[in-house]
Amino acid sequence: MVFRRVGRSTQLVIDKAADLEQITRLDEALWVATGAPTASLNYDPALLGAIDSDSNGRIMCFEVQDAVTWVLGLFKDY
């Protein structure tokens, strides 16, 4: 995994689709936030609803990992 310092936090570098696989192995302790309320996110509610697998109004890091795993499973060659 490649990380870079951005402001006062360290971020995983994602330059290509294969880098997304790293998200699925990223320990929860390395996430800047382990959850975010869907109401405060300015994204498509249908997308947020699909990622929020337990429908609790929060996107958790494990739900992001599950969504990335699902998306990568759709592609034969990325």
C-alpha positions as CSV (number, residue, x, y, z in Angstrom):
1,M,0.0,0.0,0.0
2,V,1.2,3.5,-0.8
3,F,0.2,6.4,1.5
4,R,0.8,10.1,1.2
5,R,0.5,13.0,3.6
6,V,-2.4,15.3,2.7
7,G,-2.8,18.2,5.2
8,R,-2.7,16.7,8.6
9,S,-3.7,13.2,7.7
10,T,-2.2,10.3,5.8
11,Q,-4.2,9.0,2.8
12,L,-4.1,5.8,0.8
13,V,-3.0,6.6,-2.8
14,I,-5.4,5.3,-5.5
15,D,-4.0,5.9,-8.9
16,K,-5.6,2.9,-10.8
17,A,-8.5,0.5,-10.3
18,A,-6.1,-2.2,-9.0
19,D,-5.3,0.1,-6.1
20,L,-9.0,-0.2,-5.0
21,E,-8.2,-3.7,-3.8
22,Q,-6.0,-2.2,-1.1
23,I,-9.2,-0.7,0.5
24,T,-10.5,-4.1,1.1
25,R,-7.4,-4.9,3.2
26,L,-7.1,-1.6,5.0
27,D,-7.3,-2.0,8.7
28,E,-10.1,0.0,10.4
29,A,-7.5,1.8,12.6
30,L,-6.1,3.4,9.4
31,W,-9.3,4.9,8.3
32,V,-9.7,8.7,8.9
33,A,-13.3,8.1,9.9
34,T,-15.0,4.8,10.5
35,G,-18.4,6.1,9.6
36,A,-20.3,9.0,8.1
37,P,-24.0,9.9,8.3
38,T,-25.6,9.6,4.9
39,A,-27.7,12.7,5.5
40,S,-24.6,15.0,5.5
41,L,-23.1,13.5,2.4
42,N,-23.8,15.3,-0.8
43,Y,-24.2,12.2,-3.1
44,D,-27.0,10.3,-4.9
45,P,-29.3,8.9,-2.2
46,A,-29.7,5.7,-4.2
47,L,-26.0,5.1,-4.2
48,L,-25.7,5.9,-0.5
49,G,-28.6,3.5,0.2
50,A,-26.9,0.8,-1.7
51,I,-23.7,1.2,0.2
52,D,-25.5,1.5,3.6
53,S,-26.2,-2.2,3.8
54,D,-27.8,-2.2,7.2
55,S,-29.9,1.0,6.5
56,N,-28.9,2.7,9.7
57,G,-28.2,6.1,8.0
58,R,-24.4,5.7,8.3
59,I,-21.8,4.6,5.8
60,M,-19.3,2.5,7.8
61,C,-15.8,1.6,6.6
62,F,-16.7,-2.1,6.3
63,E,-19.6,-1.1,4.0
64,V,-17.2,0.8,1.8
65,Q,-15.0,-2.2,1.7
66,D,-17.9,-4.5,0.8
67,A,-19.0,-2.1,-1.9
68,V,-15.5,-2.0,-3.4
69,T,-15.3,-5.8,-3.3
70,W,-18.7,-6.0,-5.1
71,V,-17.6,-3.5,-7.8
72,L,-14.3,-5.2,-8.4
73,G,-16.1,-8.5,-8.7
74,L,-18.1,-7.1,-11.7
75,F,-15.0,-6.5,-13.8
76,K,-13.0,-9.2,-15.5
77,D,-10.1,-6.9,-16.4
78,Y,-9.5,-3.7,-14.6
